[in-house]
């Protein structure tokens, strides 16, 4: 005995998808930014080992930079998708 699967026929518009993508990018960017803060702060505990301090500083700054750029990119995409026009 077979049963038919009732699929939802609501179509998502491109605007909805861009809005969702912008929100996702902001969440990922905030995560990377938040992850970069303790890595960058770890530099101060590694000052007695210059190589470790340099690696922490570079990795922390890179995570902060990438996170900030992704948040801005997500915010711009979200703003474009929510415009009235």
MMTF fields as JSON, N, C-alpha, C and O atoms, coordinates in Angstrom:
{
  "mmtfVersion": "1.0.0",
  "mmtfProducer": "UNKNOWN",
  "numBonds": 339,
  "numAtoms": 340,
  "numGroups": 85,
  "numChains": 1,
  "numModels": 1,
  "chainsPerModel": [1],
  "groupsPerChain": [85],
  "chainIdList": ["A"],
  "bondAtomList": [4, 2, 8, 6, 12, 10, 16, 14, 20, 18, 24, 22, 28, 26, 32, 30, 36, 34, 40, 38, 44, 42, 48, 46, 52, 50, 56, 54, 60, 58, 64, 62, 68, 66, 72, 70, 76, 74, 80, 78, 84, 82, 88, 86, 92, 90, 96, 94, 100, 98, 104, 102, 108, 106, 112, 110, 116, 114, 120, 118, 124, 122, 128, 126, 132, 130, 136, 134, 140, 138, 144, 142, 148, 146, 152, 150, 156, 154, 160, 158, 164, 162, 168, 166, 172, 170, 176, 174, 180, 178, 184, 182, 188, 186, 192, 190, 196, 194, 200, 198, 204, 202, 208, 206, 212, 210, 216, 214, 220, 218, 224, 222, 228, 226, 232, 230, 236, 234, 240, 238, 244, 242, 248, 246, 252, 250, 256, 254, 260, 258, 264, 262, 268, 266, 272, 270, 276, 274, 280, 278, 284, 282, 288, 286, 292, 290, 296, 294, 300, 298, 304, 302, 308, 306, 312, 310, 316, 314, 320, 318, 324, 322, 328, 326, 332, 330, 336, 334],
  "bondOrderList": [1, 1, 1, 1, 1, 1, 1, 1, 1, 1, 1, 1, 1, 1, 1, 1, 1, 1, 1, 1, 1, 1, 1, 1, 1, 1, 1, 1, 1, 1, 1, 1, 1, 1, 1, 1, 1, 1, 1, 1, 1, 1, 1, 1, 1, 1, 1, 1, 1, 1, 1, 1, 1, 1, 1, 1, 1, 1, 1, 1, 1, 1, 1, 1, 1, 1, 1, 1, 1, 1, 1, 1, 1, 1, 1, 1, 1, 1, 1, 1, 1, 1, 1, 1],
  "groupList": [{"groupName": "UNK", "atomNameList": ["N", "CA", "C", "O"], "elementList": ["N", "C", "C", "O"], "formalChargeList": [0, 0, 0, 0], "bondAtomList": [1, 0, 2, 1, 3, 2], "bondOrderList": [1, 1, 2], "singleLetterCode": "X", "chemCompType": "L-PEPTIDE LINKING"}],
  "groupTypeList": [0, 0, 0, 0, 0, 0, 0, 0, 0, 0, 0, 0, 0, 0, 0, 0, 0, 0, 0, 0, 0, 0, 0, 0, 0, 0, 0, 0, 0, 0, 0, 0, 0, 0, 0, 0, 0, 0, 0, 0, 0, 0, 0, 0, 0, 0, 0, 0, 0, 0, 0, 0, 0, 0, 0, 0, 0, 0, 0, 0, 0, 0, 0, 0, 0, 0, 0, 0, 0, 0, 0, 0, 0, 0, 0, 0, 0, 0, 0, 0, 0, 0, 0, 0, 0],
  "groupIdList": [1, 2, 3, 4, 5, 6, 7, 8, 9, 10, 11, 12, 13, 14, 15, 16, 17, 18, 19, 20, 21, 22, 23, 24, 25, 26, 27, 28, 29, 30, 31, 32, 33, 34, 35, 36, 37, 38, 39, 40, 41, 42, 43, 44, 45, 46, 47, 48, 49, 50, 51, 52, 53, 54, 55, 56, 57, 58, 59, 60, 61, 62, 63, 64, 65, 66, 67, 68, 69, 70, 71, 72, 73, 74, 75, 76, 77, 78, 79, 80, 81, 82, 83, 84, 85],
  "secStructList": [7, 7, 7, 7, 7, 7, 7, 7, 7, 7, 7, 7, 7, 2, 2, 2, 2, 2, 2, 2, 2, 2, 2, 2, 2, 2, 2, 2, 2, 2, 2, 2, 2, 2, 2, 2, 2, 2, 2, 2, 2, 4, 4, 4, 4, 4, 6, 6, 1, 2, 2, 2, 2, 2, 2, 2, 2, 2, 2, 2, 2, 2, 2, 2, 2, 2, 2, 2, 2, 2, 2, 2, 2, 2, 2, 2, 2, 2, 2, 2, 2, 6, 7, 7, 7],
  "xCoordList": [0.84, 0.0, 0.899, 1.616, 0.86, 1.722, 0.968, -0.245, 1.722, 1.138, 1.891, 3.112, 1.139, 1.746, 2.32, 1.731, 3.457, 4.086, 3.576, 3.686, 3.021, 2.516, 3.663, 4.127, 4.107, 5.225, 4.685, 3.657, 5.407, 5.051, 5.398, 6.529, 4.444, 4.673, 5.056, 5.123, 5.309, 5.729, 7.108, 8.062, 7.186, 8.461, 9.167, 8.55, 10.435, 11.229, 11.735, 12.241, 11.594, 12.069, 13.568, 14.152, 14.17, 15.602, 15.924, 16.989, 14.986, 15.197, 15.265, 16.102, 14.375, 14.39, 15.705, 16.258, 16.182, 17.428, 18.619, 19.508, 18.639, 19.733, 19.677, 20.714, 18.478, 18.326, 18.866, 19.591, 18.506, 18.994, 20.508, 21.176, 21.051, 22.505, 23.22, 24.283, 22.635, 23.225, 23.236, 24.221, 22.132, 22.063, 23.081, 23.723, 23.218, 24.189, 25.612, 26.425, 25.913, 27.256, 27.547, 28.664, 26.552, 26.772, 27.047, 27.906, 26.327, 26.535, 27.924, 28.606, 28.342, 29.669, 30.762, 31.765, 30.564, 31.542, 31.675, 32.782, 30.538, 30.586, 31.294, 32.03, 31.068, 31.755, 33.265, 34.025, 33.7, 35.133, 35.739, 36.851, 35.002, 35.487, 35.631, 36.636, 34.6, 34.648, 35.762, 36.368, 36.037, 37.118, 38.481, 39.434, 38.573, 39.836, 40.232, 41.418, 39.245, 39.55, 40.424, 41.47, 40.044, 40.931, 42.267, 43.279, 42.267, 43.537, 44.47, 45.654, 43.94, 44.758, 45.198, 46.337, 44.312, 44.678, 45.71, 46.465, 45.741, 46.733, 48.161, 49.115, 48.299, 49.616, 50.3, 51.51, 49.529, 50.113, 50.622, 51.511, 50.08, 50.577, 51.782, 52.461, 52.042, 53.15, 54.311, 55.17, 54.351, 55.395, 56.794, 57.775, 56.903, 58.23, 58.765, 59.955, 57.903, 58.314, 57.951, 56.803, 58.9, 58.6, 57.933, 57.046, 58.359, 57.764, 56.28, 55.452, 55.94, 54.546, 53.722, 52.574, 54.293, 53.585, 53.307, 52.225, 54.274, 54.096, 53.005, 52.16, 53.026, 52.011, 50.622, 49.667, 50.503, 49.209, 48.729, 47.554, 49.622, 49.238, 48.764, 47.748, 49.494, 49.12, 47.803, 46.929, 47.652, 46.415, 45.215, 44.133, 45.401, 44.31, 43.885, 42.693, 44.863, 44.54, 43.862, 42.947, 44.306, 43.693, 42.245, 41.37, 41.985, 40.611, 39.729, 38.581, 40.259, 39.49, 39.19, 38.075, 40.163, 39.977, 38.964, 38.051, 39.131, 38.21, 36.796, 35.828, 36.676, 35.363, 34.699, 33.508, 35.453, 34.896, 34.456, 33.396, 35.259, 34.91, 33.655, 32.788, 33.545, 32.38, 31.118, 30.041, 31.235, 30.068, 29.608, 28.412, 30.543, 30.184, 29.568, 28.568, 30.154, 29.613, 28.195, 27.313, 27.985, 26.657, 25.654, 24.504, 26.086, 25.199, 24.791, 23.629, 25.757, 25.431, 24.467, 23.531, 24.68, 23.759, 22.37, 21.365, 22.318, 21.035, 20.307, 19.102, 21.04, 20.433, 19.914, 18.841, 20.666, 20.216, 18.953, 18.069, 18.87, 17.712, 16.464, 15.35, 16.622, 15.467, 15.024, 14.117, 15.655, 15.226, 13.831, 13.46, 13.076, 11.702, 11.657, 10.748, 12.622, 12.595, 13.006, 13.041],
  "yCoordList": [-1.16, 0.0, 1.241, 1.489, 2.002, 3.174, 4.442, 4.555, 5.371, 6.647, 7.756, 7.708, 8.744, 9.876, 10.842, 11.071, 11.387, 12.353, 13.735, 14.154, 14.436, 15.776, 16.762, 17.007, 17.319, 18.258, 19.677, 20.028, 20.468, 21.867, 22.578, 22.489, 23.272, 23.896, 25.362, 26.053, 25.853, 27.247, 27.431, 26.732, 28.371, 28.653, 29.775, 30.774, 29.604, 30.65, 31.588, 31.146, 32.859, 33.822, 34.022, 33.649, 34.608, 34.894, 35.861, 35.783, 36.787, 37.752, 37.047, 37.377, 36.069, 35.317, 34.56, 34.484, 34.011, 33.245, 34.17, 33.818, 35.352, 36.293, 36.811, 37.029, 37.008, 37.445, 36.379, 36.683, 35.121, 34.018, 33.88, 33.626, 34.045, 33.958, 35.075, 34.855, 36.279, 37.389, 37.12, 37.401, 36.573, 36.238, 35.162, 35.226, 34.182, 33.105, 33.649, 33.28, 34.525, 35.114, 35.938, 35.909, 36.673, 37.449, 36.526, 36.825, 35.414, 34.474, 33.844, 33.729, 33.441, 32.835, 33.863, 33.545, 35.089, 36.143, 36.464, 36.659, 36.518, 36.764, 35.632, 35.866, 34.402, 33.264, 33.378, 33.188, 33.687, 33.809, 34.974, 34.871, 36.085, 37.23, 36.876, 37.198, 36.201, 35.796, 34.782, 34.781, 33.934, 32.959, 33.64, 33.182, 34.722, 35.436, 36.195, 36.424, 36.591, 37.36, 36.571, 37.081, 35.333, 34.619, 34.211, 34.122, 33.964, 33.622, 34.826, 34.687, 36.006, 37.211, 37.525, 37.937, 37.335, 37.575, 36.563, 36.851, 35.392, 34.39, 34.834, 34.249, 35.863, 36.423, 36.898, 36.735, 37.481, 38.037, 36.963, 37.233, 35.762, 34.663, 33.97, 33.18, 34.266, 33.613, 34.564, 34.266, 35.685, 36.671, 36.172, 36.668, 35.202, 34.673, 33.757, 33.443, 33.334, 32.537, 33.344, 33.305, 34.065, 34.997, 34.344, 34.934, 33.131, 32.467, 32.18, 32.412, 31.684, 31.388, 32.677, 32.696, 33.741, 35.016, 35.557, 36.083, 35.429, 35.895, 35.094, 35.665, 33.779, 32.928, 33.27, 33.372, 33.448, 33.815, 35.167, 35.327, 36.126, 37.457, 37.428, 38.035, 36.727, 36.656, 35.905, 36.354, 34.772, 33.984, 34.735, 34.727, 35.374, 36.132, 37.301, 37.533, 38.039, 39.171, 38.711, 39.371, 37.584, 37.05, 36.644, 36.946, 35.964, 35.585, 36.806, 36.836, 37.809, 39.038, 39.732, 40.211, 39.793, 40.446, 39.693, 40.296, 38.394, 37.594, 37.662, 37.81, 37.554, 37.645, 38.982, 39.035, 40.062, 41.391, 41.566, 42.134, 41.085, 41.204, 40.391, 40.863, 39.191, 38.35, 38.951, 38.86, 39.563, 40.226, 41.383, 41.532, 42.198, 43.333, 42.836, 43.385, 41.81, 41.235, 40.695, 40.9, 40.009, 39.491, 40.604, 40.515, 41.654, 42.791, 43.486, 43.851, 43.667, 44.298, 43.436, 43.959, 42.132, 41.23, 41.239, 41.208, 41.28, 41.33, 42.629, 42.626, 43.732, 45.039, 45.102, 45.651, 44.548, 44.539, 43.708, 44.059, 42.606, 41.711, 42.283, 41.919, 43.161, 43.698, 45.063, 45.665, 45.562, 46.832, 46.686, 45.617, 47.746, 47.734, 47.616, 46.986, 48.211, 48.213, 46.893, 46.715],
  "zCoordList": [0.0, 0.0, 0.0, 0.969, -1.062, -1.164, -0.767, -0.941, -0.238, 0.137, -0.59, -0.742, -1.03, -1.718, -0.681, 0.375, -1.006, -0.12, -0.498, -1.651, 0.475, 0.247, 0.426, 1.539, -0.69, -0.631, -0.511, -1.088, 0.249, 0.388, -0.914, -1.39, -1.479, -2.779, -2.679, -3.696, -1.461, -1.308, -1.928, -1.588, -2.829, -3.484, -2.737, -2.366, -2.526, -1.895, -2.984, -4.015, -2.746, -3.728, -3.564, -2.546, -4.568, -4.501, -3.381, -2.768, -3.112, -2.031, -0.684, 0.156, -0.479, 0.777, 0.953, 2.05, -0.14, -0.067, 0.213, 0.989, -0.418, -0.157, 1.273, 1.898, 1.788, 3.183, 4.124, 5.072, 3.854, 4.677, 4.582, 5.585, 3.38, 3.201, 3.95, 4.531, 3.938, 4.678, 6.176, 6.858, 6.683, 8.107, 8.47, 9.519, 7.596, 7.841, 7.837, 8.686, 6.884, 6.829, 8.073, 8.589, 8.561, 9.782, 10.973, 11.804, 11.059, 12.167, 12.095, 13.114, 10.908, 10.741, 11.033, 11.673, 10.565, 10.818, 12.3, 12.803, 13.002, 14.446, 15.174, 16.132, 14.715, 15.32, 15.134, 16.084, 13.922, 13.664, 14.441, 14.96, 14.519, 15.274, 16.755, 17.389, 17.298, 18.708, 18.951, 20.023, 17.989, 18.121, 18.066, 18.696, 17.319, 17.201, 18.454, 18.691, 19.269, 20.484, 21.461, 21.861, 21.873, 22.807, 22.182, 22.877, 20.874, 20.222, 20.269, 20.577, 19.965, 20.007, 21.437, 21.658, 22.4, 23.794, 24.294, 25.223, 23.685, 24.043, 23.759, 24.271, 22.947, 22.658, 23.938, 24.096, 24.845, 26.059, 27.015, 27.822, 26.939, 27.781, 27.154, 27.81, 25.901, 25.212, 24.946, 24.117, 25.625, 25.354, 25.699, 25.145, 26.603, 26.932, 25.829, 25.808, 24.925, 23.755, 22.504, 22.063, 21.934, 20.827, 19.617, 19.001, 19.278, 18.119, 18.369, 17.488, 19.547, 19.878, 19.937, 19.493, 20.477, 20.544, 19.143, 18.881, 18.254, 16.877, 16.167, 15.478, 16.336, 15.715, 16.259, 15.49, 17.568, 18.155, 17.641, 17.313, 17.57, 17.112, 15.657, 15.32, 14.808, 13.392, 13.217, 12.475, 13.891, 13.764, 14.345, 13.757, 15.482, 16.087, 15.22, 15.018, 14.706, 13.834, 12.552, 12.058, 12.012, 10.8, 11.049, 10.238, 12.16, 12.489, 12.714, 12.271, 13.398, 13.614, 12.291, 12.085, 11.399, 10.111, 9.24, 8.677, 9.137, 8.325, 8.9, 8.154, 10.216, 10.848, 10.59, 10.282, 10.712, 10.455, 9.017, 8.756, 8.083, 6.662, 6.344, 5.608, 6.88, 6.613, 7.234, 6.646, 8.41, 9.017, 8.137, 7.885, 7.671, 6.813, 5.505, 5.042, 4.915, 3.675, 3.893, 3.06, 5.009, 5.322, 5.569, 5.14, 6.26, 6.535, 5.236, 5.06, 4.325, 3.042, 2.236, 1.632, 2.219, 1.516, 2.137, 1.426, 3.454, 4.151, 3.826, 3.572, 3.834, 3.54, 2.098, 1.848, 1.167, -0.229, -0.391, -1.172, 0.349, 0.206, 0.878, 0.502, 1.851, 2.546, 2.048, 2.622, 0.983, 0.412, -0.178, -0.663, -0.135, -0.664, -2.166, -2.706, -2.861, -4.329, -4.879, -6.096]
}
